[in-house]
Amino acid sequence: MESHSPNFERTLAWLCAPSLAGIKPADLISYRPEEGEPADLPARYDAMLAPRGIRVRALCRCPRGCLLLVYRPERLERSLSDPRVRELLVEAGYPAQGDLETMLSVLSGRLGQGGPFPHEVGLFLGYPPEDVEGFCRNGGRNYKLSGPWKVYGHVEEAKVRFETFRRCRDTLYRRVEEGRTLAQIFPAA
């Protein structure tokens, strides 16, 4: 089999560019294998990207696909160690002293249990704590701005981040469309 999947790479470039580039700790995407794609394609990409400091992890599987977390472990650990983030996670039932693997296991369990969606996932994705808290308290309503996430706090800062993410996505997607692979774009550390 070909060492990479152009369709999967385009999907990752379009939906996960900020985390691939290291300007965001993680991105969460819904993935359903296309006809002819190997079922273990995300695991293959995890193995290929791990030496580059990028992980691809299936958090939850269902008969038609899965939710994949594309993340940079060091960046995600740093983000989750923020005192306000940790406080919100503890309030949501996460362990106060959990390491990254523990936190991801708890999140995976919550995603897989079929109950209400665990909106604290926004903290894993690098969304500002005040925006995640605002979303949870307001049921997704009464926000000030909507983009990659709903903003309840600092609108101008969010606008700058939204634009940074858009430029990152456009640049990475263009490179993949030009024929470069993620392995070429992100060399091993």
KOLPAKE-380001 format. One line per 4 residues: their letters; for each residue x, y, z of N, C-alpha, C, O. Coordinates in nm, 4 decimals. Example, Ala and Ser with C-alpha at 12.3 -4.5 7.8 and 13.67 -1.06 7.14 Angstrom:
KOLPAKE-380001
AS) 1.3190:-0.5690:0.7800:1.2300:-0.4500:0.7800:1.3200:-0.3300:0.7800:1.4236:-0.3319:0.8465  1.2850:-0.2250:0.7080:1.3670:-0.1060:0.7140:1.2900:0.0030:0.7870:1.3409:0.1138:0.8039
***
This chain:
KOLPAKE-380001
MESH) 0.0831:-0.1188:0.0000:0.0000:0.0000:0.0000:0.0876:0.1252:0.0000:0.1982:0.1260:0.0539  0.0365:0.2273:-0.0600:0.1010:0.3573:-0.0617:0.1281:0.4019:0.0826:0.0482:0.3741:0.1721  0.2404:0.4708:0.1049:0.2780:0.5078:0.2412:0.1922:0.6201:0.2979:0.1948:0.6454:0.4183  0.1175:0.6864:0.2133:0.0276:0.7895:0.2643:-0.1015:0.7892:0.1828:-0.1067:0.7367:0.0716
SPNF) -0.2034:0.8480:0.2397:-0.3334:0.8592:0.1739:-0.3579:1.0058:0.1419:-0.3794:1.0856:0.2332  -0.3553:1.0433:0.0136:-0.3781:1.1842:-0.0211:-0.5103:1.2389:0.0335:-0.5151:1.3532:0.0789  -0.6168:1.1597:0.0299:-0.7458:1.2086:0.0814:-0.7402:1.2326:0.2318:-0.7895:1.3343:0.2805  -0.6805:1.1396:0.3051:-0.6693:1.1550:0.4498:-0.5793:1.2738:0.4826:-0.6068:1.3483:0.5766
ERTL) -0.4730:1.2918:0.4065:-0.3832:1.4056:0.4305:-0.4546:1.5378:0.4052:-0.4356:1.6337:0.4801  -0.5365:1.5438:0.3004:-0.6131:1.6662:0.2747:-0.7100:1.6931:0.3900:-0.7261:1.8073:0.4332  -0.7739:1.5874:0.4391:-0.8659:1.6030:0.5524:-0.7917:1.6566:0.6745:-0.8378:1.7506:0.7392  -0.6779:1.5972:0.7056:-0.5997:1.6441:0.8204:-0.5529:1.7876:0.7998:-0.5588:1.8686:0.8923
AWLC) -0.5064:1.8198:0.6795:-0.4581:1.9555:0.6520:-0.5704:2.0576:0.6681:-0.5484:2.1658:0.7226  -0.6891:2.0244:0.6215:-0.8006:2.1188:0.6268:-0.8557:2.1336:0.7683:-0.8846:2.2448:0.8125  -0.8704:2.0219:0.8394:-0.9381:2.0247:0.9690:-0.8454:2.0346:1.0899:-0.8896:2.0715:1.1988  -0.7172:2.0021:1.0719:-0.6260:1.9939:1.1870:-0.4995:2.0775:1.1707:-0.4042:2.0592:1.2463
APSL) -0.4964:2.1674:1.0751:-0.3745:2.2443:1.0488:-0.3179:2.3129:1.1732:-0.1973:2.3033:1.1960  -0.3984:2.3817:1.2549:-0.3394:2.4498:1.3706:-0.2693:2.3557:1.4683:-0.1650:2.3909:1.5233  -0.3248:2.2371:1.4904:-0.2575:2.1438:1.5820:-0.1376:2.0792:1.5145:-0.0351:2.0578:1.5791  -0.1481:2.0478:1.3863:-0.0326:1.9921:1.3148:0.0848:2.0898:1.3187:0.1998:2.0496:1.3358
AGIK) 0.0542:2.2183:1.3026:0.1586:2.3211:1.3001:0.2056:2.3617:1.4392:0.3040:2.4345:1.4520  0.1369:2.3158:1.5437:0.1805:2.3450:1.6799:0.1317:2.4765:1.7362:0.1825:2.5215:1.8389  0.0332:2.5405:1.6712:-0.0184:2.6664:1.7258:-0.1450:2.6439:1.8085:-0.2018:2.7383:1.8634  -0.1877:2.5204:1.8166:-0.3045:2.4793:1.8938:-0.2717:2.3402:1.9477:-0.2069:2.2624:1.8776
PADL) -0.3138:2.3061:2.0690:-0.2730:2.1762:2.1234:-0.3370:2.0558:2.0559:-0.2753:1.9496:2.0481  -0.4604:2.0706:2.0065:-0.5299:1.9538:1.9521:-0.6470:1.9954:1.8646:-0.6973:2.1074:1.8734  -0.6885:1.9026:1.7804:-0.8107:1.9149:1.7012:-0.8843:1.7825:1.7087:-0.8222:1.6765:1.7157  -1.0152:1.7886:1.7071:-1.1002:1.6697:1.7120:-1.1783:1.6620:1.5818:-1.2456:1.7575:1.5430
ISYR) -1.1691:1.5469:1.5143:-1.2410:1.5305:1.3882:-1.3173:1.3989:1.3872:-1.2784:1.3012:1.4513  -1.4250:1.3993:1.3139:-1.5005:1.2772:1.2896:-1.4417:1.2136:1.1644:-1.4271:1.2796:1.0615  -1.4082:1.0858:1.1734:-1.3442:1.0169:1.0609:-1.4196:0.8893:1.0278:-1.4487:0.8073:1.1148  -1.4498:0.8751:0.9013:-1.5103:0.7524:0.8495:-1.4241:0.7084:0.7319:-1.4078:0.7841:0.6362
PEEG) -1.3687:0.5874:0.7371:-1.2826:0.5426:0.6270:-1.3577:0.5440:0.4943:-1.4735:0.5030:0.4855  -1.2886:0.5921:0.3919:-1.3455:0.5878:0.2576:-1.3302:0.4470:0.2033:-1.2480:0.3691:0.2514  -1.4098:0.4155:0.1030:-1.4007:0.2831:0.0425:-1.2582:0.2606:-0.0072:-1.2010:0.3445:-0.0767  -1.2030:0.1467:0.0295:-1.0676:0.1124:-0.0123:-0.9591:0.1553:0.0848:-0.8450:0.1105:0.0735
EPAD) -0.9927:0.2419:0.1805:-0.8932:0.2823:0.2800:-0.8812:0.1741:0.3867:-0.9816:0.1156:0.4273  -0.7604:0.1475:0.4318:-0.7450:0.0484:0.5389:-0.8062:0.1004:0.6687:-0.7993:0.2198:0.6982  -0.8652:0.0109:0.7449:-0.9289:0.0490:0.8715:-0.8283:0.1057:0.9708:-0.8640:0.1844:1.0584  -0.7019:0.0652:0.9565:-0.6002:0.1115:1.0514:-0.5263:0.2369:1.0033:-0.4182:0.2677:1.0533
LPAR) -0.5834:0.3089:0.9074:-0.5154:0.4278:0.8546:-0.4807:0.5294:0.9639:-0.3679:0.5788:0.9647  -0.5722:0.5634:1.0565:-0.5323:0.6564:1.1632:-0.4131:0.6051:1.2445:-0.3252:0.6833:1.2807  -0.4093:0.4755:1.2733:-0.2962:0.4190:1.3485:-0.1674:0.4293:1.2678:-0.0612:0.4554:1.3244  -0.1753:0.4095:1.1378:-0.0566:0.4248:1.0524:-0.0060:0.5690:1.0560:0.1145:0.5934:1.0621
YDAM) -0.0990:0.6636:1.0521:-0.0586:0.8040:1.0586:-0.0024:0.8387:1.1958:0.0905:0.9187:1.2064  -0.0576:0.7796:1.2998:-0.0018:0.8015:1.4329:0.1438:0.7562:1.4360:0.2301:0.8281:1.4865  0.1714:0.6383:1.3826:0.3090:0.5863:1.3808:0.4005:0.6747:1.2965:0.5161:0.6967:1.3326  0.3496:0.7251:1.1848:0.4310:0.8092:1.0975:0.4568:0.9473:1.1590:0.5663:1.0019:1.1457
LAPR) 0.3562:1.0030:1.2259:0.3680:1.1396:1.2772:0.4255:1.1475:1.4185:0.4713:1.2540:1.4598  0.4240:1.0374:1.4935:0.4754:1.0391:1.6312:0.6193:1.0904:1.6401:0.6483:1.1692:1.7301  0.7119:1.0494:1.5505:0.8478:1.1037:1.5587:0.8547:1.2542:1.5293:0.9574:1.3182:1.5521  0.7457:1.3085:1.4794:0.7381:1.4510:1.4480:0.6678:1.5286:1.5605:0.6407:1.6480:1.5476
GIRV) 0.6392:1.4588:1.6698:0.5749:1.5233:1.7841:0.4252:1.5394:1.7688:0.3644:1.6216:1.8376  0.3639:1.4615:1.6788:0.2205:1.4700:1.6517:0.1594:1.3320:1.6723:0.2145:1.2319:1.6265  0.0467:1.3264:1.7405:-0.0215:1.1991:1.7632:-0.1610:1.2034:1.7007:-0.2241:1.3087:1.6921  -0.2066:1.0870:1.6580:-0.3420:1.0689:1.6045:-0.4035:0.9564:1.6862:-0.3581:0.8421:1.6794
RALC) -0.5063:0.9884:1.7632:-0.5631:0.8908:1.8569:-0.7141:0.8812:1.8389:-0.7844:0.9823:1.8390  -0.7622:0.7601:1.8237:-0.9066:0.7371:1.8194:-0.9591:0.7445:1.9623:-0.9232:0.6622:2.0465  -1.0441:0.8432:1.9893:-1.1001:0.8589:2.1236:-1.2279:0.7792:2.1414:-1.2610:0.7381:2.2527  -1.2991:0.7573:2.0332:-1.4287:0.6924:2.0427:-1.4594:0.6288:1.9080:-1.4449:0.6926:1.8037
RCPR) -1.5016:0.5042:1.9105:-1.5352:0.4331:1.7867:-1.6835:0.3987:1.7859:-1.7432:0.3672:1.8888  -1.7400:0.4058:1.6672:-1.8772:0.3607:1.6478:-1.8785:0.2806:1.5180:-1.7783:0.2795:1.4465  -1.9884:0.2137:1.4855:-1.9877:0.1272:1.3669:-1.9485:0.1977:1.2366:-1.8908:0.1352:1.1475  -1.9792:0.3260:1.2251:-1.9515:0.3939:1.0983:-1.8253:0.4797:1.0987:-1.7930:0.5399:0.9963
GCLL) -1.7551:0.4872:1.2072:-1.6356:0.5699:1.2090:-1.5851:0.5923:1.3499:-1.6109:0.5128:1.4403  -1.5119:0.7027:1.3675:-1.4575:0.7324:1.4997:-1.4284:0.8809:1.5126:-1.4267:0.9545:1.4140  -1.4059:0.9228:1.6352:-1.3586:1.0578:1.6626:-1.2088:1.0483:1.6851:-1.1619:0.9730:1.7705  -1.1344:1.1256:1.6073:-0.9888:1.1264:1.6176:-0.9425:1.2550:1.6831:-0.9898:1.3636:1.6496
LVYR) -0.8502:1.2420:1.7762:-0.7838:1.3573:1.8343:-0.6461:1.3646:1.7709:-0.5666:1.2714:1.7825  -0.6180:1.4750:1.7041:-0.4865:1.5008:1.6462:-0.4231:1.6038:1.7382:-0.4761:1.7136:1.7549  -0.3087:1.5682:1.7983:-0.2548:1.6552:1.9022:-0.1030:1.6479:1.9112:-0.0386:1.5553:1.8620  -0.0497:1.7496:1.9763:0.0920:1.7554:2.0110:0.0989:1.7351:2.1624:0.0594:1.8235:2.2384
PERL) 0.1488:1.6189:2.2068:0.1453:1.5866:2.3501:0.2053:1.6939:2.4408:0.1458:1.7281:2.5430  0.3207:1.7466:2.4057:0.3834:1.8470:2.4934:0.2968:1.9715:2.5031:0.2791:2.0275:2.6113  0.2436:2.0141:2.3912:0.1587:2.1337:2.3883:0.0292:2.1090:2.4667:-0.0173:2.1965:2.5397  -0.0279:1.9904:2.4511:-0.1521:1.9583:2.5210:-0.1285:1.9478:2.6718:-0.2096:1.9966:2.7505
ERSL) -0.0194:1.8851:2.7120:0.0129:1.8777:2.8556:0.0266:2.0168:2.9152:-0.0241:2.0439:3.0241  0.0953:2.1047:2.8434:0.1147:2.2422:2.8904:-0.0208:2.3129:2.9036:-0.0462:2.3820:3.0023  -0.1058:2.2950:2.8047:-0.2372:2.3583:2.8060:-0.3227:2.3072:2.9222:-0.3887:2.3855:2.9904  -0.3211:2.1764:2.9442:-0.4025:2.1180:3.0511:-0.3482:2.1472:3.1903:-0.4196:2.1299:3.2891
SDPR) -0.2235:2.1910:3.1995:-0.1662:2.2225:3.3310:-0.1991:2.3649:3.3763:-0.1689:2.4021:3.4897  -0.2605:2.4445:3.2890:-0.3036:2.5784:3.3276:-0.3993:2.5655:3.4470:-0.4922:2.4849:3.4420  -0.3783:2.6432:3.5539:-0.4612:2.6276:3.6740:-0.6116:2.6410:3.6485:-0.6902:2.5647:3.7048  -0.6523:2.7356:3.5657:-0.7963:2.7537:3.5392:-0.8520:2.6352:3.4598:-0.9632:2.5893:3.4858
VREL) -0.7746:2.5863:3.3634:-0.8164:2.4698:3.2850:-0.8317:2.3496:3.3776:-0.9316:2.2780:3.3716  -0.7324:2.3281:3.4626:-0.7351:2.2139:3.5548:-0.8550:2.2245:3.6489:-0.9217:2.1249:3.6770  -0.8815:2.3448:3.6968:-0.9960:2.3659:3.7863:-1.1274:2.3264:3.7175:-1.2112:2.2588:3.7772  -1.1446:2.3685:3.5930:-1.2671:2.3345:3.5199:-1.2766:2.1844:3.4937:-1.3851:2.1266:3.4999
LVEA) -1.1631:2.1217:3.4645:-1.1641:1.9774:3.4415:-1.1987:1.9010:3.5695:-1.2736:1.8034:3.5655  -1.1450:1.9450:3.6813:-1.1774:1.8807:3.8095:-1.3269:1.8965:3.8389:-1.3918:1.8021:3.8838  -1.3814:2.0161:3.8134:-1.5254:2.0379:3.8323:-1.6074:1.9440:3.7439:-1.7180:1.9043:3.7804  -1.5525:1.9088:3.6274:-1.6221:1.8189:3.5342:-1.6000:1.6718:3.5689:-1.6534:1.5836:3.5016
GYPA) -1.5209:1.6444:3.6746:-1.5025:1.5069:3.7195:-1.3710:1.4415:3.6814:-1.3545:1.3209:3.6999  -1.2779:1.5182:3.6290:-1.1459:1.4637:3.5955:-1.0592:1.4626:3.7213:-1.0826:1.5419:3.8126  -0.9594:1.3740:3.7276:-0.8737:1.3700:3.8467:-0.7870:1.4952:3.8578:-0.7386:1.5474:3.7573  -0.7681:1.5420:3.9793:-0.6911:1.6646:4.0025:-0.5455:1.6498:3.9608:-0.4847:1.7468:3.9155
QGDL) -0.4889:1.5319:3.9748:-0.3472:1.5119:3.9458:-0.3230:1.4206:3.8255:-0.2133:1.3666:3.8112  -0.4210:1.4025:3.7405:-0.4057:1.3097:3.6291:-0.3029:1.3549:3.5267:-0.2952:1.4732:3.4934  -0.2236:1.2598:3.4767:-0.1303:1.2911:3.3692:-0.2069:1.2932:3.2368:-0.3272:1.2674:3.2342  -0.1381:1.3235:3.1283:-0.2040:1.3378:2.9986:-0.2776:1.2105:2.9592:-0.3919:1.2167:2.9139
ETML) -0.2144:1.0967:2.9758:-0.2781:0.9702:2.9381:-0.4069:0.9472:3.0173:-0.5073:0.9027:2.9617  -0.4036:0.9773:3.1456:-0.5227:0.9620:3.2294:-0.6338:1.0551:3.1823:-0.7492:1.0141:3.1705  -0.5985:1.1796:3.1559:-0.6984:1.2775:3.1128:-0.7612:1.2362:2.9794:-0.8823:1.2484:2.9608  -0.6784:1.1875:2.8871:-0.7310:1.1434:2.7574:-0.8181:1.0188:2.7730:-0.9172:1.0030:2.7017
SVLS) -0.7822:0.9316:2.8648:-0.8642:0.8122:2.8898:-1.0010:0.8500:2.9456:-1.1026:0.7927:2.9063  -1.0035:0.9463:3.0371:-1.1315:0.9922:3.0921:-1.2155:1.0549:2.9807:-1.3345:1.0258:2.9686  -1.1538:1.1406:2.8998:-1.2263:1.2031:2.7887:-1.2799:1.0973:2.6931:-1.3952:1.1043:2.6504  -1.1971:1.0005:2.6597:-1.2383:0.8927:2.5702:-1.3586:0.8178:2.6271:-1.4531:0.7870:2.5544
GRLG) -1.3548:0.7888:2.7562:-1.4666:0.7207:2.8204:-1.5943:0.8020:2.8150:-1.7025:0.7473:2.7935  -1.5823:0.9319:2.8343:-1.7007:1.0184:2.8304:-1.7585:1.0272:2.6900:-1.8803:1.0303:2.6725  -1.6717:1.0311:2.5909:-1.7191:1.0363:2.4525:-1.7870:0.9057:2.4130:-1.8819:0.9060:2.3346  -1.7389:0.7949:2.4669:-1.7906:0.6645:2.4282:-1.9117:0.6169:2.5049:-1.9713:0.5157:2.4682
QGGP) -1.9500:0.6868:2.6105:-2.0591:0.6365:2.6939:-2.1976:0.6684:2.6395:-2.2966:0.6166:2.6911  -2.2072:0.7509:2.5385:-2.3359:0.7768:2.4765:-2.4242:0.8770:2.5482:-2.5390:0.8961:2.5082  -2.3754:0.9407:2.6510:-2.4529:1.0419:2.7225:-2.4385:1.1772:2.6551:-2.4056:1.1853:2.5368  -2.4629:1.2829:2.7304:-2.4461:1.4169:2.6739:-2.3008:1.4388:2.6310:-2.2077:1.3863:2.6920
FPHE) -2.2842:1.5166:2.5258:-2.1494:1.5427:2.4757:-2.0690:1.6154:2.5831:-2.1185:1.7111:2.6427  -1.9455:1.5715:2.6087:-1.8619:1.6360:2.7112:-1.7974:1.7644:2.6569:-1.6885:1.7607:2.5996  -1.8653:1.8760:2.6756:-1.8186:2.0018:2.6168:-1.6859:2.0502:2.6738:-1.6248:2.1418:2.6187  -1.6406:1.9898:2.7835:-1.5069:2.0242:2.8335:-1.3986:1.9853:2.7342:-1.2822:2.0210:2.7524
VGLF) -1.4353:1.9126:2.6294:-1.3391:1.8792:2.5244:-1.2747:2.0067:2.4698:-1.1605:2.0035:2.4239  -1.3471:2.1189:2.4745:-1.2907:2.2461:2.4290:-1.1625:2.2828:2.5010:-1.0762:2.3490:2.4434  -1.1483:2.2411:2.6262:-1.0249:2.2680:2.7007:-0.9085:2.1895:2.6421:-0.7954:2.2380:2.6415  -0.9348:2.0694:2.5931:-0.8313:1.9881:2.5284:-0.7920:2.0492:2.3937:-0.6788:2.0339:2.3480
LGYP) -0.8868:2.1181:2.3315:-0.8630:2.1762:2.1996:-0.7999:2.3149:2.2070:-0.7757:2.3786:2.1045  -0.7737:2.3607:2.3283:-0.7066:2.4894:2.3444:-0.7991:2.6092:2.3435:-0.7525:2.7224:2.3309  -0.9290:2.5876:2.3566:-1.0214:2.7003:2.3627:-1.0039:2.7696:2.4972:-0.9771:2.7034:2.5975  -1.0186:2.9016:2.5008:-1.0030:2.9729:2.6279:-1.1011:2.9202:2.7335:-1.2180:2.8957:2.7036
PEDV) -1.0530:2.9031:2.8560:-1.1395:2.8496:2.9622:-1.2698:2.9276:2.9795:-1.3749:2.8680:3.0030  -1.2636:3.0612:2.9681:-1.3862:3.1400:2.9866:-1.4887:3.1111:2.8767:-1.6092:3.1229:2.8988  -1.4399:3.0732:2.7583:-1.5323:3.0407:2.6493:-1.5943:2.9025:2.6690:-1.7128:2.8832:2.6416  -1.5158:2.8075:2.7158:-1.5696:2.6739:2.7442:-1.6706:2.6834:2.8585:-1.7791:2.6257:2.8516
EGFC) -1.6343:2.7560:2.9624:-1.7249:2.7735:3.0758:-1.8522:2.8455:3.0320:-1.9620:2.8061:3.0713  -1.8384:2.9509:2.9508:-1.9550:3.0246:2.9006:-2.0457:2.9368:2.8166:-2.1681:2.9446:2.8273  -1.9858:2.8534:2.7330:-2.0650:2.7626:2.6494:-2.1460:2.6670:2.7365:-2.2652:2.6467:2.7137  -2.0805:2.6090:2.8359:-2.1486:2.5128:2.9239:-2.2598:2.5798:3.0042:-2.3677:2.5227:3.0198
RNGG) -2.2347:2.6986:3.0544:-2.3349:2.7683:3.1361:-2.4530:2.8186:3.0543:-2.5656:2.8252:3.1037  -2.4264:2.8542:2.9283:-2.5307:2.9122:2.8436:-2.5899:2.8142:2.7435:-2.6712:2.8527:2.6596  -2.5503:2.6894:2.7517:-2.6041:2.5902:2.6590:-2.5759:2.6233:2.5137:-2.6553:2.5904:2.4256  -2.4624:2.6888:2.4880:-2.4261:2.7232:2.3511:-2.4951:2.8480:2.2977:-2.4809:2.8807:2.1799
RNYK) -2.5694:2.9178:2.3826:-2.6402:3.0396:2.3402:-2.5735:3.1627:2.4017:-2.4849:3.1514:2.4864  -2.6174:3.2789:2.3577:-2.5751:3.4087:2.4133:-2.4263:3.4360:2.3975:-2.3678:3.5065:2.4797  -2.3649:3.3824:2.2949:-2.2227:3.4059:2.2702:-2.2032:3.5406:2.2005:-2.2970:3.5965:2.1436  -2.0812:3.5910:2.2058:-2.0475:3.7194:2.1450:-1.9989:3.7047:2.0014:-2.0144:3.7960:1.9203
LSGP) -1.9398:3.5888:1.9704:-1.8825:3.5645:1.8378:-1.8762:3.4142:1.8166:-1.8503:3.3385:1.9102  -1.8998:3.3711:1.6932:-1.8897:3.2290:1.6604:-1.7881:3.2112:1.5486:-1.7893:3.2841:1.4494  -1.7007:3.1139:1.5660:-1.5991:3.0787:1.4667:-1.5644:2.9336:1.4902:-1.6546:2.8503:1.4993  -1.4369:2.9001:1.5005:-1.4015:2.7624:1.5358:-1.4613:2.7200:1.6706:-1.4787:2.6007:1.6956
WKVY) -1.4920:2.8147:1.7553:-1.5646:2.7906:1.8802:-1.6494:2.9137:1.9092:-1.6344:3.0167:1.8435  -1.7376:2.9033:2.0067:-1.8221:3.0165:2.0447:-1.7518:3.0956:2.1540:-1.7049:3.0402:2.2535  -1.7458:3.2257:2.1330:-1.6694:3.3148:2.2205:-1.7630:3.3840:2.3198:-1.8633:3.4445:2.2822  -1.7271:3.3729:2.4459:-1.8014:3.4378:2.5537:-1.7134:3.5412:2.6237:-1.7630:3.6229:2.7013
GHVE) -1.5846:3.5378:2.5966:-1.4899:3.6259:2.6638:-1.4353:3.7329:2.5714:-1.5064:3.8262:2.5340  -1.3106:3.7191:2.5353:-1.2346:3.8224:2.4649:-1.2505:3.8108:2.3133:-1.1832:3.7306:2.2485  -1.3396:3.8915:2.2585:-1.3746:3.8843:2.1166:-1.2566:3.9198:2.0271:-1.2288:3.8475:1.9314  -1.1877:4.0276:2.0554:-1.0788:4.0707:1.9661:-0.9656:3.9687:1.9634:-0.9098:3.9411:1.8571
EAKV) -0.9311:3.9127:2.0786:-0.8288:3.8076:2.0816:-0.8741:3.6863:2.0008:-0.7949:3.6260:1.9284  -1.0003:3.6516:2.0135:-1.0533:3.5368:1.9389:-1.0482:3.5630:1.7889:-1.0133:3.4733:1.7122  -1.0819:3.6830:1.7459:-1.0770:3.7155:1.6026:-0.9360:3.6963:1.5474:-0.9183:3.6437:1.4375  -0.8365:3.7390:1.6238:-0.6972:3.7221:1.5809:-0.6638:3.5734:1.5707:-0.6027:3.5303:1.4730
RFET) -0.7030:3.4956:1.6700:-0.6762:3.3506:1.6659:-0.7491:3.2842:1.5504:-0.6919:3.1993:1.4820  -0.8746:3.3213:1.5274:-0.9503:3.2632:1.4164:-0.8780:3.2886:1.2842:-0.8670:3.1989:1.2006  -0.8298:3.4094:1.2659:-0.7598:3.4434:1.1415:-0.6271:3.3684:1.1313:-0.5901:3.3229:1.0230  -0.5560:3.3552:1.2419:-0.4311:3.2780:1.2421:-0.4584:3.1337:1.2026:-0.3852:3.0761:1.1221
FRRC) -0.5627:3.0758:1.2585:-0.5983:2.9376:1.2249:-0.6360:2.9255:1.0773:-0.5972:2.8292:1.0112  -0.7114:3.0224:1.0253:-0.7521:3.0185:0.8847:-0.6312:3.0246:0.7925:-0.6217:2.9477:0.6968  -0.5384:3.1163:0.8211:-0.4174:3.1279:0.7374:-0.3343:3.0006:0.7442:-0.2820:2.9547:0.6427  -0.3221:2.9443:0.8623:-0.2484:2.8193:0.8798:-0.3123:2.7087:0.7969:-0.2431:2.6365:0.7251
RDTL) -0.4440:2.6955:0.8068:-0.5169:2.5936:0.7309:-0.4959:2.6117:0.5809:-0.4652:2.5162:0.5096  -0.5128:2.7347:0.5340:-0.4994:2.7600:0.3904:-0.3591:2.7270:0.3410:-0.3432:2.6690:0.2336  -0.2577:2.7634:0.4184:-0.1187:2.7370:0.3793:-0.0898:2.5877:0.3769:-0.0336:2.5370:0.2798  -0.1273:2.5173:0.4821:-0.0997:2.3740:0.4879:-0.1769:2.2991:0.3800:-0.1221:2.2098:0.3153
YRRV) -0.3022:2.3342:0.3602:-0.3826:2.2663:0.2588:-0.3229:2.2885:0.1195:-0.3167:2.1961:0.0384  -0.2799:2.4096:0.0931:-0.2178:2.4393:-0.0371:-0.0936:2.3527:-0.0585:-0.0734:2.2994:-0.1676  -0.0115:2.3386:0.0437:0.1089:2.2552:0.0310:0.0738:2.1098:0.0010:0.1382:2.0459:-0.0822  -0.0283:2.0579:0.0687:-0.0713:1.9197:0.0439:-0.1287:1.9077:-0.0971:-0.1021:1.8096:-0.1665
EEGR) -0.2063:2.0054:-0.1393:-0.2622:2.0040:-0.2751:-0.1520:2.0093:-0.3810:-0.1687:1.9566:-0.4910  -0.0405:2.0724:-0.3482:0.0733:2.0800:-0.4408:0.1517:1.9496:-0.4455:0.2450:1.9366:-0.5247  0.1153:1.8535:-0.3622:0.1785:1.7224:-0.3680:0.2729:1.6878:-0.2545:0.3278:1.5777:-0.2514  0.2926:1.7792:-0.1618:0.3788:1.7478:-0.0478:0.3013:1.6651:0.0538:0.1811:1.6841:0.0724
TLAQ) 0.3708:1.5742:0.1185:0.3079:1.4919:0.2216:0.3291:1.5569:0.3583:0.4162:1.6423:0.3751  0.2486:1.5152:0.4547:0.2668:1.5667:0.5907:0.4043:1.5300:0.6444:0.4646:1.6074:0.7189  0.4541:1.4130:0.6073:0.5880:1.3719:0.6509:0.6948:1.4655:0.5945:0.7958:1.4901:0.6604  0.6741:1.5176:0.4747:0.7695:1.6124:0.4165:0.7556:1.7504:0.4802:0.8549:1.8192:0.5032
IFPA) 0.6335:1.7895:0.5079:0.6085:1.9229:0.5635:0.6557:1.9321:0.7086:0.7081:2.0348:0.7516  0.6363:1.8236:0.7830:0.6753:1.8205:0.9241:0.7844:1.7162:0.9427:0.7544:1.6002:0.9712  0.9111:1.7554:0.9269:1.0196:1.6574:0.9408:1.0294:1.6039:1.0834:0.9873:1.6694:1.1788  1.0850:1.4854:1.0960:1.1035:1.4240:1.2282:1.1965:1.5096:1.3123:1.2913:1.5697:1.2618
A) 1.1675:1.5139:1.4411:1.2485:1.5956:1.5333:1.3843:1.5330:1.5552:1.4661:1.5872:1.6296
***
